[in-house]
């Protein structure tokens, strides 16, 4: 069972699922930033900015992994 789960993480559907969950986390960070601006809370605004940078980095890594998986596919070129 665990071997199957490890292989799913490196599959295209696993990467798409990771992209979706990471993008869904961006909604939470946007809400956090909006509340921080409303409350004039600088510390929460900094936290939201750092979280947003982590999300952007995560999406870039997942995109790179998706391109690597596509390189193995003959039809994708």
Secondary structure as UniProt FT lines:
FT   HELIX           2..9
FT   HELIX           12..39
FT   HELIX           42..71
FT   TURN            74..76
//
